[in-house]
C-alpha cells in the first residue's frame, strides 16, 4: 500500500518550482556570460588609453529575475572620463535597474493596453515579482523617440489622406475636464485586396504639433517621409466639414480633390430625418453620389419637420454642404475626368476607424497632461506605422516587420550554449533527492532533450 500513497505534486506546484529554477539558472547564466565578456574586453582594450581602476557592482532586473555581477571600471586618458566599457559595448549605460527587454515589454504593454498601471501589473503577474513601476514605464515612454524609415517611394500619381480630429481631456490649472483637439491625418497609397480582406498600402500617420497651420505641417511631413513631388502627385483628402480640414482646398489648390466624409454626412442626416418619411429617399440620394439630387431632397424637406431645432439644423446643414458641393461627388469620377487611371481605387472613409484606434487608448474617461499625451501619441504612431522607438536603454521594435539581422556570431552562440550547459548541470534540486520519486524519474527521462 505504501507504494500507492506517494504524494504527487500538482501541476501548479511543478510549474512554480520549474519556473523559479529557470529564473535562478537564467540569472546565473547571464552573470557568467557578462563577466566573461567583460574579461575579454579588458584583455583586448587599448591599455594605453583605458586604465583599469576597480570593479563596480551592477544589479539588473530582467524578465527572469535579478542579475548581480561586477564589471571593470576604467579611466579614459583621452577624454578624462570614467567608463565601464562593458556597458558601452552592450549599448546599455548601466544607470538603470532593469534590462532593455523589460523596458521593451513594459512600453509595448503600456501602448497596447489600457494603462501604465495595468502594464506594470501584467509584468508582475507573469514574472512573479514587481520588476518595474507604472511611473517608470511612463517616464521611459516620455523619453522615447520614433526612428524614421527611409522615404517611401510613391508608386502611383495619387496619395490618399484621411483626416479627423480627436478631443482629449487635459489636466492642469484651468484645463481640468476640458478637451483639446488633436488633429490627425492618415496617408496611404491605395488598397491591397487579399480575398475578402482589404489592407491599406504603406499607411503612415501624421500628428499635428506646434503652432503652424495644419496643412503646412502636413506637407512638410509628406516631403520628409514620402518621395512626394507636388508637381506630379495629387492628393485625395477625405474629412468632415471642419474649417481647418476644408482649408486644404486653399493650401493645395488644384493639386487636391477634397471629399466630404460620408460617415459624418450620413450621421447628420440620421439625426435630422430618422423618423421622417423622406429619410430613406434622402439616404438613397447620398448613396448615388449625385449632389443635385441630394440638395433637391434636402431643400424639399424644409418646413416638413415637426421640431424647430431640427428645422434649424437642416438649414445649417444645407448651408454647410453648399460651400463644397463638388465634395459630394465620388472622387474617382473627378480623377477620371482628369485622365488619371482609377483601377483598384475604392471609396474613402477610414478616418473614423483611425480615430477609434487613438480614442481607445486616449479617451474613455482619461485625462492627460500635454507631455503625457504627446508621449503616448508617439508610441501609438510607432506601433501603427511599425516604426522602431529609440528609448533610454535601447529600442522598441517588436512590432517592426523589417527588423535588421540580429543573429549573433557563431562564436557567441556556442559560448552561450556551453555556459547554459555548465550552469544547468547538477542545478535541479529534485535530481539531488530520492531516486524513486515520480518527479525524479520524469526529469531523468528528459535527459538529452
Secondary structure by P-SEA (a helix, b strand, c coil): ccccccccccaaaaaaaaaaaaaaaaaaaaaaaaaaaaaaaaaacccccccccbbbbbbbbcccccccbbbbbbbcccccccccaaaaaacccccccccaaaaaaaaaaaaacccaaaaaaaaaaaaccccccaaaaaaaaaaccccccccccccccbbbbbbbbbbbbbbccccccbbbbbbbbbbbcbbbbccccccccbbbbbbbcccccaaaaaaaaaaaccccccccbbbbbbbccccccccccccccccbbbbccaaaaaaaaaaccccccaaaaaaaaaaaccaaaaaaaaaaaccccccaaaaaaaaaaaaaaaacccccccaaaaaaaacccccccccccaaaaaaaaaaacccccccccaaaaaaaaaaaaaaaaccccccccccccccccccccccccaaaaaaaaaaaaaaacccccccccccccaaaaaaaaaccc
